[in-house]
Amino acid sequence: MQDSFDITTLIFIVLAVFVIWRLRSVLGQKTGNEQPPFDPLRRDAPLRPGNAPAEPDHNVVRLPGANGARPAAEVPPAERWKGIAEPGTPMAQSLDGIARLEPGFDAAEFLEGAKAAYEMIVTAFAQGDRKTLKDLLSREVYEGFERAITERERRGETVETTFVSIDKAEIAGVELQGKTAQIVVRFLSKLITATRDASGTVVDGSPEAVADVTDVWTFARTLGSRDPNWLLVATEAGQ
């Protein structure tokens, strides 16, 4: 019985370490130079102008390419960005430029990382989960989110948010200036969200209605830097 218990415990420890490692590899660690944050639960959140990261330790979304996949630069142009951008378009040309500087870049894997970051940030903000937000956001962005959470708590309000689904995440734009790349991602999701006051009365949203939500986030990175991650630099509520 003791031997069986020890083996089972060891297996769970190994699984836990693997899960933590995967989360960190997809989402990165703390960031440092983002613009002041928007409220992820507001539909009228304004656009924040992008600003490329200057230091190698700012990250939100991990740059794909370390998984042994075939480098994008080696794929024929007609198939390179299939499902992402049409060959010969400005977006495809910008993606080609990224691939030249970062041969391991994988647009589909990038989108998976962006989706993970999107859901975690929105959910953590709604729950007032400062610890999770602090691990995902720069000091400046975290301070903005923390102020919003503190103000919400001062009013005695709580937010209930449930992700029903992320129906689509697509690259809506790509810009490459020198070694600075910006990728705009449009998220189409379904959320259930409601804000309650101190008495439990719903003051915004609905605890039952599923809302279709469109958000546009921009991620940036200085290509060729030691940091393989992307920085969230702009947010906008889409139409």
N, C-alpha and C positions, 0 to 999 in steps of 0.2 A: 504493500500500500504506500509506504514512504517513497519507494523508487518511482511509482506511478505518479504520485503527487509532484515529485521533483521534476519529472519530465514534462508534465502538463504545465507547471509554472514556467519552466524554461521556454516552452513554445509560445506562451502568451507574452512573455517579455520580448522575445524576438519579433513577434508580430507588432507589438506596440512600437518598438524602435523603428521598424520598417514604415509603419503608417506615418509617424512623426517626420521621418526623413523625406517621404514622398510629399507631404504637405509643404515642407520648407522648400523643396526643390521646385514645386509648381508656383508657389506664391511668393517666395523670397522672404526677406526680413524687413527691417524698418527702412523707411524712406526719409529723404531729407530736404528736398527742394521744391515740392509741389506748390501750386498756387493755393490761396485760401480756399477752404472746402465749401461745397454746396451741401444742402440738406438732401440726402438721397431719397427721402420720402416725399419731398415737395415736387410737384409736377411742373412748377414754374422756375425751377433752379436755373440760374443764368449760366451762360458760357463763361468759363475761366480760360483766358488766353494761355496757350501752352508755353513751356519754357524748358529747354533741354537740360538734363542733369549735368552737373559739372564735376561731381566727385564720384569715385568708383564704388561707394558703399550705399547708394540710394537705389532701392528696387521695390517693385510691386509684383511684376509678372516676369517670370523667368524666360529668358531667351531659349527657344528650343535648339536642338542640334547635338546634344550630348548623348543621344540615345542610339547612335549608330545608323540613323536613317540616311538614305542617299542624299547628298548635298543638292540643294535646289539648283545650283549653278550647273550641275551635271545632267539635269533633266532637259530634254528637248524643249525649246521655247513654247511650242504649241501645247505642251502638256504641263509646263512648269507650274502654272498658277490655275490649273483647271478648277472651276467652281469658285474661284476667288476673283480673278480678273481676266478679261479678254486679252489675248496676245496683241501686242502693239499699242495698247492703250497707255495713257500716262501713268495709271496705277500700276500696270504690269511693269513698265519701265522703271518706276521707283522701287518696286519689289525686286527687280533684277539688280538694281544698285545695292540694295540691302544684302542680297545674296552674294554679290561680289566681295563685299566687305566682311560678311558673316556667312561663309559657305554652308554652315550647318543650319541656317534659318529654315524653319518649317512653319508656314503660315497657318496650317490647320492646327498644329500643336500650340502655336501662339494663341489662337482663339480659345482653345480649351483652358489655357492658363488665365486668359482674360475673363472667361465665364466664371471660373472658380473665385477669382478676386472680386468680381462684381457681386456675387451672391454673398460672400463672406462679409464684405464691407457693409452692404445694405442691411444684412441681418444683424450684425454686431451693433450698428448704430441704433437700430430699432430697439434692441435689447439693452442698450446702455452698457454694452460689454467693453469697458475701457481697456481691459487687458488685451483683448484680441485686436482692437483698433490700434493700440499703441505698437503692437508688433507688425502692423501692416502699413501704417502711415508715417509720414515725416513728422517732425516735431511741430511744424507750423500747421499742418493739416490736422494732426491730432488735437492740437490746442483749440482749433475751431470746432471740431466735432465735440470735444469735451465741454466747451462753453454751451453748445446747443443742448447737450444732454443735461448739464447742470441747470440750465434755465427751465428745461422741461420738468426736471425733478422739483425745482423751486415752485412751479405751478401745481405740483402734485399730479402731473399727467404721466400716463404710461402708454406705450405703443405696443400693439400686437401686430406682428407682421409674419406672414407665412408665404414662402415661395411655392407657388403651385408648379411653375415650370419656367424654364428659359426656352422659349420657342425657337429663337433664332439669334445667332450672333454672327455678324458679317462685317468684313472690313469695308468701310465706307469711303475711306480716303487714305492715301499714303503720300507723305512728303519727305524728300531727302535733300538736305542742304549740307553739302560737305559730308561730314561724318555724323551729322545729327539726323536721326530718323524719327518721324512721327507717324503713328498709325491710329486712325480713327475707327472705333468699333461701335456699331449700332446694335444695341440689345433690344430684343422684343421679348418681354416676359409677362407672366401672369402672377399677380400678387393679391393677397388678401391682407389689408392693413386697416387698422382702426386705432384712433387715439382716444383715450378715456381720461376724464378729469378725476379729481380726488374722490368724487363720490361714485365713480364707476360709470358715469354717463358718457356715451360716445359723443365726442365733440368734433371729430373729423373722420372721414372714411366710413367703413362698414366692416363689422366682424364676420359678415357672411358673403358679401358680394366679391366676386373675382374681378379685378380690374386689369385691363390690358395696359401695359406700361412700355413706353419707348424711351430709352436713355442712350445718349451718345457720349462715349468717353474717349479721350485721347491719351495714348501712351507714347512716351518718348524715350530715346536712348542714344547715347553717344557710341556709335559702332566702333568696334575695335578696342574698346576699353576692357579692363580686366573684369569688370562687373558684368555678368551675363544677363542682367535683369532689366526690366522696363519700368519706367516711372509714370504713374498716373498724373497727367499735367493739366487736363481740362475735362470739364463735365458739362453736360447740357441735357435738358429734357427735350426729347425729340417729338416730332409730330407724327 
